[in-house]
Amino acid sequence: MTRMNIFTTDHPLTLQPSWFDTKEHPLLSFVCHVSVMALLFTPLILVGLYFYAICDIGAEANPFPDPWLDLALGTALSFVIGLACASLVALTYRLLARAWSRNMLTKSPEPGC
């Protein structure tokens, strides 16, 4: 059994790196960020697909004959579209962050500051 000082903040469970840590796990971090963003984008895309589908319906009595199947297929399609969008957003963010950090490292400090 390990003895621990109760007044420190170093807990054994918090010392392990997170999967979202880009320096320790770069590929796993990218996959986690894309998955979380895709889950956030899915309801927004689903609502957009719903409004796109009902604007072309017209005067049909029942536009969705099997609503649960249509909801499941719409959710799956929304998640796939969300994965594509999230991967582009995450890749763009990482490239911009890398370029910005390199720019800040090469920038020389001004004299007198």
Rosetta silent file (secondary structure, phi, psi, omega in degrees, C-alpha in Angstrom):
SEQUENCE: MTRMNIFTTDHPLTLQPSWFDTKEHPLLSFVCHVSVMALLFTPLILVGLYFYAICDIGAEANPFPDPWLDLALGTALSFVIGLACASLVALTYRLLARAWSRNMLTKSPEPGC
SCORE:     score description
SCORE:     0.000 S_00000001
   1 L     0.000  135.009 -179.592    0.000    0.000    0.000 S_00000001
   2 L   -87.468  138.956  175.936    1.342    3.406   -0.921 S_00000001
   3 L   -89.939  135.202 -176.340    1.511    6.126    1.618 S_00000001
   4 L  -127.636  139.461  174.735    0.182    9.391    0.358 S_00000001
   5 L   -77.282  124.529 -175.809    0.384   12.881    1.738 S_00000001
   6 L   -74.449  -11.611 -177.956   -3.207   14.086    2.135 S_00000001
   7 L   -96.627    5.345  177.299   -2.183   17.702    1.583 S_00000001
   8 L  -100.739  160.746  178.813   -0.841   17.220   -1.946 S_00000001
   9 L   -99.126    1.595 -179.675   -2.822   17.365   -5.153 S_00000001
  10 L   -84.268   95.440  177.684   -0.911   14.541   -6.834 S_00000001
  11 L   -97.047  143.625 -177.711   -3.378   11.697   -6.867 S_00000001
  12 L   -58.461  -31.322 -179.443   -2.329    8.470   -8.639 S_00000001
  13 L   -76.715  -25.838 -179.446   -5.359    8.574  -10.931 S_00000001
  14 L   -87.882   -8.032 -179.723   -4.693   12.144  -12.048 S_00000001
  15 L   -80.621  -16.299  179.600   -1.057   11.487  -12.889 S_00000001
  16 L   -78.311  140.437  179.542   -1.950    9.393  -15.938 S_00000001
  17 L   -71.036  146.694  179.466   -2.158   11.317  -19.239 S_00000001
  18 L   -78.263  158.372  175.140   -5.579   11.776  -20.768 S_00000001
  19 L   -69.263  -19.489  179.069   -6.541   10.402  -24.173 S_00000001
  20 L   -84.319   -2.958  179.756   -7.220   14.023  -25.157 S_00000001
  21 L   -75.119  115.551 -174.465   -3.546   14.927  -24.508 S_00000001
  22 L   -73.737  -22.498 -179.370   -2.095   15.707  -27.939 S_00000001
  23 L   -82.420  -36.563 -179.058    1.530   15.272  -26.882 S_00000001
  24 L   -81.029  -45.496 -176.495    1.173   11.839  -25.260 S_00000001
  25 L  -130.307   80.046 -174.642   -1.408   10.270  -27.601 S_00000001
  26 H   -65.978  -45.081 -178.139   -1.630   12.285  -30.857 S_00000001
  27 H   -71.378  -43.311  178.985   -3.677    9.837  -32.946 S_00000001
  28 H   -65.255  -35.453  176.752   -5.965    8.794  -30.112 S_00000001
  29 H   -63.852  -41.932  178.383   -6.461   12.447  -29.221 S_00000001
  30 H   -63.033  -44.304 -179.785   -7.519   13.217  -32.793 S_00000001
  31 H   -63.837  -41.118  179.148  -10.010   10.314  -32.800 S_00000001
  32 H   -65.752  -42.967  178.940  -11.468   11.405  -29.439 S_00000001
  33 H   -64.107  -42.067  179.470  -11.845   15.023  -30.564 S_00000001
  34 H   -65.484  -40.665 -179.861  -13.505   13.984  -33.826 S_00000001
  35 H   -64.161  -44.126 -179.410  -15.887   11.612  -32.013 S_00000001
  36 H   -66.466  -42.998  179.106  -16.975   14.227  -29.495 S_00000001
  37 H   -66.251  -37.019  178.261  -17.458   16.888  -32.173 S_00000001
  38 H   -64.888  -38.402  176.899  -19.415   14.448  -34.367 S_00000001
  39 H   -66.571  -31.834  176.984  -21.729   13.695  -31.448 S_00000001
  40 H   -74.985  -34.516 -179.781  -22.244   17.439  -30.978 S_00000001
  41 H   -77.420  -24.622 -173.046  -22.899   18.020  -34.690 S_00000001
  42 H   -56.841  -49.381 -179.895  -25.318   15.092  -35.112 S_00000001
  43 H   -64.380  -35.367  179.558  -28.495   16.718  -33.669 S_00000001
  44 H   -65.777  -43.008  178.916  -27.869   19.921  -35.621 S_00000001
  45 H   -68.721  -36.626  178.345  -27.430   18.023  -38.880 S_00000001
  46 H   -62.995  -42.180  177.135  -30.464   15.848  -38.106 S_00000001
  47 H   -64.552  -41.025  177.156  -32.651   18.931  -37.677 S_00000001
  48 H   -62.592  -41.838  177.348  -31.281   20.332  -40.929 S_00000001
  49 H   -65.543  -36.704  178.941  -32.040   17.086  -42.769 S_00000001
  50 H   -63.873  -48.169  179.492  -35.545   17.043  -41.281 S_00000001
  51 H   -66.118  -33.511  175.913  -36.313   20.569  -42.474 S_00000001
  52 H   -65.806  -38.569 -178.623  -34.808   19.762  -45.867 S_00000001
  53 H   -72.067  -38.139 -176.167  -37.047   16.687  -46.143 S_00000001
  54 H   -82.418  -14.441  179.602  -40.284   18.408  -45.116 S_00000001
  55 H   -75.459  -20.389 -179.995  -39.827   21.432  -47.372 S_00000001
  56 L  -102.029    9.836 -172.432  -40.239   19.220  -50.486 S_00000001
  57 L   -74.798  -49.278 -178.630  -43.157   17.164  -49.204 S_00000001
  58 L    86.844 -133.534 -173.475  -46.104   19.123  -50.548 S_00000001
  59 L  -107.122   26.171  178.450  -49.595   17.882  -49.794 S_00000001
  60 L   -68.903  145.750 -178.455  -48.889   14.245  -48.966 S_00000001
  61 L   -73.003  -41.526 -177.336  -50.941   12.882  -46.102 S_00000001
  62 L  -131.450   93.631 -176.060  -48.112   10.859  -44.509 S_00000001
  63 L   -70.963  -26.894  178.863  -44.620   12.050  -45.524 S_00000001
  64 L  -119.133   94.225 -176.306  -42.826    9.560  -43.244 S_00000001
  65 L   -65.282  -34.683  178.323  -44.547    6.157  -43.521 S_00000001
  66 L  -124.638   87.933 -170.312  -42.183    4.465  -41.051 S_00000001
  67 H   -65.441  -33.764 -177.909  -41.030    7.216  -38.656 S_00000001
  68 H   -71.429  -38.981  176.231  -38.771    5.106  -36.408 S_00000001
  69 H   -67.037  -41.471  178.495  -36.830    3.662  -39.325 S_00000001
  70 H   -64.830  -36.771  177.442  -36.550    7.123  -40.878 S_00000001
  71 H   -66.722  -42.255  179.890  -35.313    8.542  -37.564 S_00000001
  72 H   -65.994  -44.556  178.354  -32.701    5.778  -37.219 S_00000001
  73 H   -66.897  -38.066  177.493  -31.474    6.203  -40.810 S_00000001
  74 H   -66.090  -37.606  177.706  -31.470    9.982  -40.449 S_00000001
  75 H   -67.704  -42.539  178.371  -29.451    9.750  -37.241 S_00000001
  76 H   -64.432  -43.108  177.972  -26.923    7.401  -38.836 S_00000001
  77 H   -64.452  -40.228  178.164  -26.613    9.658  -41.886 S_00000001
  78 H   -64.222  -38.382  179.185  -26.261   12.709  -39.638 S_00000001
  79 H   -67.910  -39.510  178.366  -23.491   11.023  -37.654 S_00000001
  80 H   -65.072  -43.757  176.509  -21.586   10.108  -40.828 S_00000001
  81 H   -64.265  -39.466  177.762  -21.878   13.684  -42.117 S_00000001
  82 H   -64.095  -36.861  176.266  -20.870   14.911  -38.640 S_00000001
  83 H   -63.240  -42.355  179.402  -17.770   12.679  -38.704 S_00000001
  84 H   -64.858  -45.901  179.652  -16.698   14.163  -42.017 S_00000001
  85 H   -65.672  -42.496 -177.933  -17.277   17.731  -40.820 S_00000001
  86 H   -67.000  -36.440  178.524  -15.638   17.111  -37.440 S_00000001
  87 H   -67.363  -37.389  176.405  -12.541   15.567  -38.981 S_00000001
  88 H   -66.592  -41.013  179.635  -12.127   18.608  -41.232 S_00000001
  89 H   -66.315  -44.412 -179.060  -12.635   20.998  -38.304 S_00000001
  90 H   -66.513  -40.664  178.707  -10.203   19.121  -36.053 S_00000001
  91 H   -65.654  -42.857  177.982   -7.566   18.861  -38.781 S_00000001
  92 H   -63.547  -42.729  179.174   -7.870   22.561  -39.630 S_00000001
  93 H   -62.028  -43.668 -178.844   -7.649   23.527  -35.968 S_00000001
  94 H   -66.604  -39.742  178.717   -4.529   21.423  -35.418 S_00000001
  95 H   -66.842  -41.026  177.790   -2.807   22.790  -38.507 S_00000001
  96 H   -67.300  -39.324  178.572   -3.616   26.385  -37.546 S_00000001
  97 H   -65.691  -39.597  178.657   -2.492   25.818  -33.954 S_00000001
  98 H   -66.271  -43.266  179.570    0.791   24.282  -35.139 S_00000001
  99 H   -66.084  -38.898  179.844    1.431   27.154  -37.576 S_00000001
 100 H   -67.046  -41.518 -179.586    0.586   29.736  -34.915 S_00000001
 101 H   -68.608  -36.651  176.256    2.875   28.142  -32.322 S_00000001
 102 H   -66.834  -37.717  178.427    5.743   27.943  -34.828 S_00000001
 103 H   -65.543  -39.320 -179.845    5.172   31.572  -35.751 S_00000001
 104 H   -71.369  -30.226  178.525    5.266   32.596  -32.095 S_00000001
 105 H   -74.303  -35.408 -178.145    8.485   30.611  -31.520 S_00000001
 106 H   -84.024  -15.293 -179.661   10.325   32.151  -34.462 S_00000001
 107 L   -70.038  125.400 -178.498    9.180   35.677  -33.681 S_00000001
 108 L   -81.590  143.624  179.200   12.038   37.542  -32.072 S_00000001
 109 L   -70.336  142.410 -179.911   11.310   39.600  -28.962 S_00000001
 110 L   -78.530  142.851  178.294   11.367   43.329  -29.486 S_00000001
 111 L   -70.871  143.438  178.508   13.981   45.296  -27.593 S_00000001
 112 L    91.230    3.158  179.730   12.701   47.409  -24.738 S_00000001
 113 L   -98.019    0.000    0.000    9.754   45.183  -23.835 S_00000001
